[in-house]
Amino acid sequence: MQGQDAEVIHRLIQDPEIAVLTGSVHSSTPQQSPWSMGSLRPIYEPWSTADDRLVLAVIEQKTGAMVGEVVLKDSHEENRSCGFRTLIGPEGHGKGLGTEATRMIIRYGLQSLGLHRISLEVYDFNPRARHVYEKVGFTHKGTGRDALRFEERWIDVHYMSILESDIASALPRRTSTRTADLLRDRTMK
């Protein structure tokens, strides 16, 4: 991703559903995102050359439009591990783009980058994302009870991970040609 992609991310995170599902807000009442364009650009610009993360744009092949991102983050070289997060905007929903982009970056991390473990967190009120992660091969490893306060109730967070030994059964050997066009790499050297 490059600095100018921050504009697309800024637009995507204005979506009320995305703000809720990512735990960025504590109410479904419409409100301004805590992330301004001015705060996102300085974050995304150095990520284009960062060594500790891989930030890829998810592109819808038919339109060429960026519809989200997938991120390997917080890498720990000695443990051969990192975290994962994804964001797919409304125009990318229901097309399999999130599943395919997740599958592709996980395969890349475990097979090409030599990672041993990739982990993530998903809130209890986001079963659609959890389903995608399970379909790709992540397994539930634990629950952080009452991790997020949302509309006067507590929401659990679920911890999931995938190991390099899991990929043989979870991830197909080859991705489709469509997948090769799905992600735009602008970071990791």
C-alpha positions in Angstrom: 0.0 0.0 0.0 1.1 3.5 -0.6 0.2 6.8 1.1 -2.5 7.6 -1.5 -4.2 4.3 -0.6 -4.9 5.9 2.8 -7.7 7.8 1.1 -9.5 4.6 0.1 -9.0 3.1 3.6 -10.3 6.3 5.1 -13.5 6.0 3.0 -13.9 2.3 3.9 -13.6 2.9 7.6 -16.3 5.5 7.4 -18.8 2.6 6.9 -20.7 2.2 10.2 -20.6 -1.6 9.9 -16.9 -1.7 9.5 -16.4 0.6 12.4 -18.5 -1.6 14.6 -17.0 -5.0 13.5 -13.4 -3.8 14.0 -14.1 -2.5 17.5 -13.3 1.0 16.4 -16.4 2.4 18.0 -18.4 1.6 21.1 -21.9 2.2 19.8 -23.8 1.7 16.5 -25.0 5.3 16.7 -23.5 7.1 13.6 -20.4 9.0 14.6 -17.3 10.3 13.1 -14.5 7.9 12.7 -11.6 8.4 15.1 -9.3 8.1 12.1 -9.0 11.3 10.1 -7.3 11.5 6.7 -4.6 13.5 8.3 -3.9 10.7 10.8 -4.0 7.8 8.3 -1.6 9.2 5.6 1.4 9.4 8.0 0.6 5.8 9.1 0.3 4.3 5.6 3.3 6.1 4.0 6.0 4.4 6.1 4.3 1.1 5.8 5.2 1.0 2.1 8.9 0.4 3.1 8.4 -1.2 6.6 10.2 -4.5 7.4 7.8 -5.5 10.2 4.6 -5.8 8.1 3.2 -6.6 4.7 0.2 -4.4 3.7 -1.6 -5.5 0.5 -4.5 -3.8 -1.3 -7.4 -6.1 -2.2 -8.4 -5.3 -5.8 -11.7 -6.3 -7.4 -10.6 -7.6 -10.8 -13.7 -6.6 -12.8 -13.5 -2.9 -11.8 -9.8 -2.5 -10.8 -11.1 -0.8 -7.6 -9.4 -1.2 -4.3 -12.0 -2.8 -1.9 -9.9 -3.4 1.1 -6.6 -4.6 2.5 -5.0 -7.6 4.1 -2.1 -7.2 6.6 0.6 -9.3 8.1 1.7 -7.3 11.1 3.8 -7.3 14.3 6.2 -9.8 12.9 8.5 -11.5 15.4 11.5 -12.9 13.5 12.8 -15.3 16.1 9.4 -16.9 16.7 8.7 -16.8 13.0 5.2 -15.4 13.8 3.0 -12.4 13.1 -0.5 -11.1 13.5 -3.1 -10.8 10.7 -5.9 -8.4 10.0 -8.2 -7.6 7.1 -10.6 -5.0 6.1 -13.0 -5.5 3.1 -15.4 -2.6 2.3 -19.1 -3.0 1.4 -18.4 -3.1 -2.3 -16.2 -6.2 -1.8 -18.7 -8.2 0.3 -20.4 -11.3 -1.0 -17.9 -11.9 -3.8 -15.4 -14.3 -2.1 -12.7 -11.6 -2.2 -12.1 -11.6 1.5 -11.7 -15.4 1.6 -9.5 -15.5 -1.4 -7.3 -12.6 -0.3 -7.0 -14.1 3.2 -6.1 -17.5 1.8 -3.5 -15.9 -0.5 -1.7 -13.8 2.1 -1.7 -16.6 4.6 -0.2 -19.0 2.1 2.4 -16.4 1.2 3.3 -15.8 4.8 3.6 -19.5 5.7 5.2 -20.8 2.6 7.2 -17.9 1.0 8.1 -15.9 4.1 8.8 -18.9 6.2 6.5 -18.0 9.0 5.5 -20.7 11.5 2.4 -19.1 13.0 -0.1 -16.4 12.1 -2.6 -15.2 14.6 -5.6 -13.0 14.7 -8.4 -11.7 16.9 -12.1 -11.5 15.9 -15.0 -10.1 18.0 -17.9 -12.4 18.9 -20.3 -10.2 16.9 -18.5 -10.8 13.6 -19.4 -14.4 12.7 -19.0 -13.7 9.0 -15.3 -13.0 9.5 -14.8 -15.9 11.8 -16.4 -18.2 9.2 -13.9 -17.0 6.6 -11.0 -17.5 9.0 -12.1 -21.1 9.8 -12.6 -21.8 6.1 -9.0 -20.8 5.4 -7.7 -23.0 8.2 -7.5 -20.8 11.3 -8.4 -22.6 14.5 -9.9 -21.1 17.7 -7.3 -21.0 20.5 -9.1 -19.1 23.2 -11.5 -16.4 24.2 -10.9 -13.1 25.8 -14.0 -12.6 27.9 -15.5 -9.1 28.0 -12.8 -7.6 25.8 -14.9 -4.8 24.2 -17.6 -2.6 25.7 -20.2 -2.0 23.1 -23.6 -0.4 23.7 -23.7 -1.1 27.4 -22.8 -4.8 27.0 -19.5 -6.7 26.9 -18.3 -8.5 23.8 -15.8 -11.4 23.8 -12.8 -11.5 21.5 -11.7 -14.9 20.0 -8.1 -15.7 19.4 -7.3 -17.8 16.3 -4.2 -19.0 14.7 -2.8 -21.1 11.8 0.5 -23.0 11.7 2.7 -23.8 8.8 1.8 -27.5 9.4 -1.9 -26.6 9.0 -1.6 -25.4 5.4 -1.4 -28.7 3.6 -5.0 -29.5 4.6 -6.4 -26.0 4.8 -5.1 -24.2 1.7 -5.3 -25.4 -1.9 -1.9 -25.9 -3.5 -2.5 -23.3 -6.2 -4.6 -20.2 -6.4 -6.7 -19.2 -9.4 -5.5 -16.7 -11.9 -8.1 -14.4 -10.4 -6.2 -14.5 -7.1 -3.0 -13.4 -8.7 -4.7 -10.2 -9.8 -6.5 -9.8 -6.4 -3.7 -8.3 -4.3 -1.4 -5.4 -5.1 1.8 -5.7 -3.2 3.5 -2.4 -2.5 5.4 -3.1 0.7 7.7 -5.9 1.8 11.0 -6.0 0.0 
